[in-house]
Every structure is written in C-alpha cells, then in structure tokens.
Amino acid sequence: MRTVFHHSDADRHSRTVSNVANLLDDETVTLDDVALVTNAGGLELVVADSPERERVEALLDRGIAIKQCRNTLRGADVTAADLIDGVEIVPSGVGELTRLQDAGYAYISP
C-alpha cells in the first residue's frame, strides 16, 4: 500500500507528524511507500527551525519522502538551504499530490 499525506495547515503540524508515525507503527497495514507533501502553511513544519524538527527528521530516517512545494517557497522567500536536510522540493504541491494519487497513493489530509 502507498499513502500520501497532505499538510497545508500551520495549526496541525504535531497532528500531521503524529498521523504519519501512527501509520508507520500500525502493524496491520503493509506499507510500500509513504510520502508527506507540504505546501502553504505546511512549510513551517519543514524549515530548519521547526519546533517539530526532531520528529520530522525521525520520519525521514524511517524512509518517509517529504516533499515541499516550490511555489510556497517562492511566495515565502524561503530557499532550499532553509529546509531540514532531506526534504525534497517539488514544482508544485498540488501537482505532486495529483501525480501520486494517479500512481495509486491513498490520500490523507490530517
């Protein structure tokens, strides 16, 4: 099974990270791939000074692909150097979500 989480709400950083971790810890689900796509307010989750940095790094260490929308970066005047190491930049968050869902990923928006 493949799953993509969509995170765009600055008020739900902790909830989003917890949801991803809960899925990973659920022994009743067989996972092939998990991604987290962030855009809009979700950007704050993946910047280097994120209050959730340690938890985000733990997800990266567990093999989660974390993908940040380039359009959001441009609008916020943030660069790749400002992100947590390992976060991938994609051209657009909505484009990446569309691509992943077309590839069979289940969509979750915590």
C-alpha positions in Angstrom: 0.0 0.0 0.0 1.2 3.5 -0.8 0.0 6.6 1.1 0.5 10.3 0.7 -0.3 12.8 3.5 -1.1 16.4 2.5 -0.1 19.1 5.0 -1.0 22.7 4.5 -2.3 23.9 7.8 0.2 25.6 10.2 -2.1 24.7 13.2 -1.7 21.0 12.5 2.0 20.3 12.5 2.0 18.0 15.5 -1.1 16.2 14.4 0.3 15.6 10.9 3.6 14.2 12.2 1.7 12.0 14.7 -0.6 10.7 12.0 2.3 9.7 9.8 4.1 8.0 12.7 0.9 6.2 13.7 0.5 4.8 10.2 4.1 3.6 10.3 3.6 1.9 13.7 0.3 0.2 12.6 1.4 -3.5 12.2 -1.9 -4.3 10.5 -1.0 -2.2 7.4 1.5 -3.3 4.9 3.2 -0.2 3.5 5.3 0.0 0.3 5.8 3.8 0.4 4.7 6.8 2.4 5.1 10.5 1.3 4.3 13.7 3.0 3.6 16.7 0.7 3.7 20.1 2.3 2.5 23.4 0.9 1.1 26.7 2.1 1.1 26.7 6.0 2.7 23.3 6.0 6.0 25.0 5.1 6.7 25.8 8.7 6.9 22.1 9.5 9.9 21.5 7.3 12.0 24.6 7.9 15.3 24.1 9.8 14.0 25.9 12.9 10.7 24.0 13.0 9.6 23.1 16.6 8.9 19.6 15.2 12.3 19.3 13.6 13.4 16.2 15.6 10.1 14.4 14.8 10.4 15.4 11.1 14.0 14.1 11.0 12.8 10.8 12.6 10.3 10.4 9.8 13.0 11.0 7.2 15.1 8.4 9.0 12.2 5.9 8.7 12.2 6.4 4.9 9.3 8.8 4.5 9.6 11.0 1.4 8.9 14.6 2.5 8.2 16.9 -0.4 7.9 20.7 -0.2 6.1 22.9 -2.8 8.5 25.2 -4.7 5.6 27.7 -5.2 5.2 28.1 -1.5 8.9 28.5 -1.0 9.0 31.3 -3.6 6.0 33.1 -2.0 7.5 32.9 1.4 11.0 33.9 0.2 12.5 30.7 1.6 15.2 28.7 0.0 16.2 25.0 0.0 19.0 25.9 2.4 16.3 26.9 4.9 14.8 23.4 5.0 15.5 20.4 7.1 18.1 18.2 5.3 16.4 15.5 3.3 13.3 17.5 2.4 12.8 17.3 -1.4 11.5 20.3 -3.4 8.8 19.6 -6.0 7.5 22.1 -8.6 4.0 22.3 -7.0 2.4 20.6 -4.1 -0.9 20.1 -5.9 0.9 18.7 -8.9 2.8 16.2 -6.7 -0.4 15.2 -4.9 -2.1 14.7 -8.3 0.8 12.6 -9.6 1.0 10.4 -6.5 -2.8 9.8 -6.4 -2.7 8.9 -10.1 0.1 6.4 -9.2 -2.3 4.7 -6.7 -1.4 6.5 -3.4 -4.1 6.8 -0.8 -4.7 10.4 0.1 -4.8 11.6 3.7 -5.3 15.2 4.9 -4.9 15.2 8.7 
